[in-house]
Amino acid sequence: MKLTNFEQQVLLKYRADEDFIIFLKENSELKLEFPTEDLRKEEKVEDNNYVVESVTTEYLEEISHIPQLSKEEIDNLLESLDDDESSNTLIEGNLREVANIAFDYLVAGIDYLDLIQEGNIGAIKALDSYRPSNGDILNYMKLWARKEMLIFVDEKVQTEKYMYKGYFLKRQEELIEHEIVAELEEEESVEELSPEEKSEIIGEKIASLEDIDLKSIPKKMSYTEEEIIKKFYGLVGDRRESLFEIEDSLDLKRGEGEKLFETAITKLSLGGGRSLKI
């Protein structure tokens, strides 16, 4: 199933945990297909005068040292899944995968560590509902993590859309006089607009909100920046890579990888803020 189809179905039909459990039971062999091209819009960071939270890098450094579980270890843990220690070991072994998935939903206004928290909640829910008939446990956990992150971001976007709509409706005249005037032609005077024309402009602003969804919100980071972070902290592949190795694998110039790494860490460590900029 294509990733976009999976996300659409989750948002439209399977938001509730009980519905999602049934969906995964009926699709025990579900594998997601990811787009081959990255068509993202990147959020622009105007300057570097931000305070970088070390907790983000500390977390990534910590989970980078957690060894991957072998198939034999996973099978043994599944035999004692009711035991808290076994469940915790499986969740811990899945932390890097959750941190990797979080990049798919790291859009403007979203905090990276918040996404990871939601993903880990999904992993816990996965273990609580898992049955052998659900197929591969790691895939099952990843689907749950993705579902929780997706709903978390969608709810934030929907909340902001609602707030903006109220903002436009309550401040129609002020918006016309001070903000929307910048969009008018120079020879056109705001004072010459009729109440109906002003109302129409506000209506267009509100209508534009309805077309906004997760895919239309810029990503915080570029594809290259994400790849650098993933490779450096071992979120992909069998091991961590040095910046020199990353520069070679991504065909970057010497020194370019370090600069991009610093920029990526800054963006990754920024707090939430607004997702919508109308």
N, C-alpha and C positions, 0 to 999 in steps of 0.2 A: 504494500500500500504506500502511495506517495505520502510524504510528510505533510504536505498541505491538506490532503484529504483526511488524514488522521486528525489533524488539528481542528479542521472544520467539524468533523463528527463529534469530537470531544466537546467542543463549545456548544454545539446544537443539541446533542442527544445524551452525552455521557458525562455531564458535570458531576452528578451525584455519584458517590463512591459505589453504591450498590448497583447502579446502572453500568458503571465502568467494569465492575467485577464480572457481570454477565457478558459484556462485550468481549472481554479478554478470554473468557471461558469458551465463547463461541468462535474465537479466532486465536486458538492456542499456538498456531504456527505463524502468527503475525510478525512480519519483518518490514521495517520502514525503508522506503527508497528516498534518498536525499538528492536535492537538485545538484546537477553537475556544474552549473555556473553560479557564481555569487553576484547577485544583482542588487546588493544592499545599497542603501543610502547611509552615509556615515555622518554621525553627529560631529560638528566642528567644535573643537576646544580652542577658544580664542587665545588663551595664554596659559602659562604654567604656574600662575600664582595661586595654586591650590595646595592645601595641606594633604599630603599623602598619608593615608591611614596604614600604619605598618601591620595592623592586624590582618589585612588581606594577604600580604606577602608572607607573613608568619604562618598563616593557615595553609597556603599553597606549599610552602617549604615543609611543613609538618606532614601533609598527606603524601608528598612526593617520596617519603621514606617508608611508606607502608607497602610491604611486599604484596604482589598480586597473588591471588589464590589459584591454586592448580585445580584441575577438574576433579582430581581425587579428593582434595581437601573440601571442595564444594559438596561433593556427593556425601562425604562423611558428615558435614555440617547439616545437610538436609535430613539426615536420619535422626537428628536430635534438635530439630528446628524449634521445638517447644521450650528448649533450654535457653535462658537469657544469654548465656555466654556464646552459644552458637549463633544466635540472631545478631548479637553485637559484632561478632567476627565477620559475618556476611555484610553487614552494613558498613563496617570499617573498610572492608575490601572493595566496596563499591563507591567510596568517597571520591576517588579520582574521576570515575565515570560521571558522577553527578556534576562535579566541577567542570567537566568537559561539555556536558549537555547544556549547562547554564549559559554558555556563550551564544547558543542559538536564540536565547530570549533576552540577551543583554542589550536592550534598546534604551534610548534616551529616557532619563527619569527613573531608571531601575537600578537598584543597588545589587552588586554582584553577590555579596554575602547573603542578602535576603533571598535571592534566587536559589542559592545553594541550600539554605535552610528549608525552603519549600521542597526542593528536590529530595532532601534527606527525609522529610516527612513522608513523601511519596514512597521512598524505599521501605520505610517502616510499615506503611499501609500494605505494601506489596507482600511483605513477610507475613503479616497478619492474615491475609486472604489467600495466600499461595496454596495450591494443591498440585500434586504431580501431573494432573491432567492439563495444567496451565503451560506445560512445556518448560523450556529453559528458564531457570530462576533468574539469571543475570539479565536476560532480555525482558523478563517480566518486571523486574525492578526498574529497569531503564524506562519502560513505558509508563510506569506509575510516576516516576520522577518527572518525566516530561509533561505528563498530564497536570501535575500540581503546579509546575512552573508556568505552564500556559494559562491556566485559570487565574493564577496570581497576577500575571501581567494584564490579562484581559479585564479583570475586575478593576485594576488601577486605571486603565484607559477609559472604561465605561464611567467610572466615578468622575474623572476629569471632564469627560464630554458633558455629563450632567451639570457639573459646576460651571463650565463655560456657557452652556445654554442659559442657565439662570443669570449669569453675569451679563450676557448680551440683552436679555429681556428686561432686566432691571435698570440698565444704564443706556438705553437706546439713544437718547438725545445727546448725552455726554460723549458717547462713543462716536457719534456722527461729527460732533464739533471738534474733537481732539485727535481721534485715531483714524477713523475711516477717511477723513479728509485727505490724508496723504495718498490715498489710492485714486483720488479723482484727478481729472485732467486739470492742468494749470488754469485754463480759461474758464473753468466751471466753478461757480461759487456755491459753497455749502448753503448759504442763506437762500439761494434761489431754489433749493430743493423743496418739493412739496412734502407734506407729512407722509403721503403715500409712497413717494420715492425713497424717503428715509427708511420707512418701514420695510420696503423691498430690499434695501441694502442689508438691513439687519437680518431679514429672512434668509437671504443668501448666505450670510455668515453661519446662521444656525443650521441651514440645510447642508453646508459643507462639512459640518461635524459628523453627520450620519455616514459619510463616505470613509471616515477614518477607522482603520483597524490596525492590528498588530503589524501587518506587513508594510503599512505606509509610514510607520514611525522609524526614524533613522536609527541605525545601530550606533552604539557608543564607539566601537572600534572597527578598524578596517580588517579585511581578511588576513592580511600579512601580519598585523599586530597580534591578532588572535593566535595565529599559527606559531609565532615566536613564543608567546606565553605558554601555549600548550606543550611545545617541544622542550622548552627550558625547564618546566616543572614536571615533565614526564606524564602529562595527561593523555598523550597519544604515544603510540609506539611501545617498544619494550623497555626503554630506558630514557633517562634525561639526556639532553644534548647541550653541548656548550654553545656559546654565541658564535664561535668560529664555525662549528658544524652547522648551525642553523643558517648562517650566512651562505654557506656552500649549498645547502639543500634548497634554499629559497632563492638562490641566484642573486644575492645581495652583495654590494661592495663592502670591502673591509671597513669596519667602523660603523657601517650603516645599521647593522643589527643591534649594536649597543644603544644607538640613538632611538631606534624604533622601540626597543625594549623599555627604555625609560619613559617614553611617551605612552606606551601601552599600560605600564604599571600605574602611571598617573591617572589615566582614564579609568582603569579597573578599580582604583581606590576611591574614585569620586562617589559621593553620596547619591541619594535618589534625585529629588527635585521633580520638575514637571516632565511628563512624557509628551504633552501636547503643547505646541507653540502656534497659536492662531493669530 
